[in-house]
Amino acid sequence: MNDSIDPITPAGERPARFGLFGRCLRTSMTGRVGFGLVMFVVIVAIFGPLLTPYAPKDQSAMYAVGANARPSAEHWLGTDRLGYDILTQLLYGARTALVVGLGAVLISGCAGILIGGIAGYRGGWTDEVLMRFAEFFLVVPIFIIILAVVRVLSKAVTGTAFETMPYFNLTVIILMIGLFGWAPIARMTRGEFLRIKTLEFVQAARCGGQSGRQIVLSEILPNAFPSIVVLIALEIGGAILAEAMISLLGFGDPNAVSWGQMLYFNYQSLKIWPMASLAPGFMIFITVLGFNLLADGLSDAANPRARRR
């Protein structure tokens, strides 16, 4: 079977299937910085509870040192206007950020790859219908719809069994971000499928008697994944930022500890003790920046032309 010659791939070199992250870390300083920031947030999320003696909803500091207290040996970053330890809130907020980002992208990624893959592989009227459907999700005011749905569902479940469901609002936010965020991934997947399915190694696999499912799973999708994963990394940062904005506007989950909620509860005391607002804002910044830099590094690693420049 002859290897294909991709427009951006040197002759005789088949598009790489594995080792994208390894190439990113070896060849891209941007990717290494982004990976470092992401891993920092991951470590904070995993080991956060071991680094603080306080529970996320512990307001005992209100009676010990008061609200908006300055840093001390007991509270390294001080307390906020509600008496919560700021460092504890930051550590537990990292978990919420990653759950939102990964959960939303898991939904949008699966839907986008499925719909985009079908559109790109089948082509014809199937492609036209699915892409017009995707374009609808690209033009609707997603953020306003998410706010409205969260508000309506919060009122609708009042007095029902769902009201006692842990993290109900957060679950709705993750679902909504995921369900409305698949269109860019679908368009990217569709474009990659259209390009790769015409290459020689795919034609050879088809002539070799492989079924359409086998060709998609073993030939097209693995070679399309490097481009898709770049967009997925960007989507994770976008989902984290979207949840922070929703919580900042007061539509977050009151049972969850998130950086957006910290901003919502403490922006009024910004002049009194800015740390309660600056700290979560900084964590949102480095988390989104980390995923964006990682996506940029992955893009360079997936593009041979970029590596040769």
GIZILIN-V885929 format. One record per residue. NEAR is the number of other C-alpha atoms within 10 Angstrom. Layout:
<<NEAR> <NEAR>>
//
This chain:
<<11> <11> <15> <21> <16> <16> <9> <11> <15> <13> <11> <11> <11> <15> <21> <15> <14> <12> <12> <19> <18> <12> <17> <24> <21> <13> <16> <21> <14> <20> <27> <20> <18> <26> <22> <17> <20> <22> <14> <15> <23> <17> <14> <19> <20> <13> <13> <20> <15> <10> <11> <18> <12> <19> <14> <20> <15> <15> <18> <14> <21> <18> <9> <10> <16> <18> <19> <25> <23> <15> <14> <11> <7> <13> <20> <14> <19> <24> <28> <28> <22> <16> <21> <27> <32> <25> <23> <24> <27> <23> <27> <23> <27> <26> <22> <18> <29> <20> <19> <28> <25> <21> <19> <27> <29> <18> <19> <26> <27> <15> <19> <27> <24> <16> <24> <29> <26> <19> <25> <26> <23> <15> <16> <10> <10> <14> <19> <13> <12> <20> <20> <11> <13> <22> <13> <10> <17> <15> <8> <11> <10> <16> <15> <10> <13> <21> <18> <13> <14> <22> <15> <11> <15> <17> <11> <12> <14> <11> <9> <9> <8> <14> <16> <11> <11> <12> <16> <20> <21> <23> <17> <18> <26> <24> <20> <21> <26> <25> <19> <21> <25> <28> <25> <23> <28> <28> <23> <19> <29> <27> <17> <23> <24> <18> <16> <23> <19> <13> <15> <16> <20> <22> <17> <15> <17> <15> <11> <10> <10> <15> <11> <13> <10> <13> <18> <21> <11> <14> <17> <24> <20> <14> <20> <24> <20> <23> <19> <22> <18> <22> <21> <22> <22> <20> <28> <26> <26> <20> <26> <25> <21> <20> <26> <26> <19> <21> <24> <20> <14> <17> <23> <27> <21> <14> <12> <19> <22> <29> <31> <27> <26> <26> <23> <20> <17> <21> <17> <13> <15> <15> <9> <13> <20> <15> <22> <30> <24> <16> <19> <24> <16> <12> <18> <23> <13> <17> <25> <25> <18> <27> <26> <25> <25> <29> <27> <21> <27> <29> <23> <22> <26> <24> <15> <15> <13> <11> <14> <7> <5>>
//
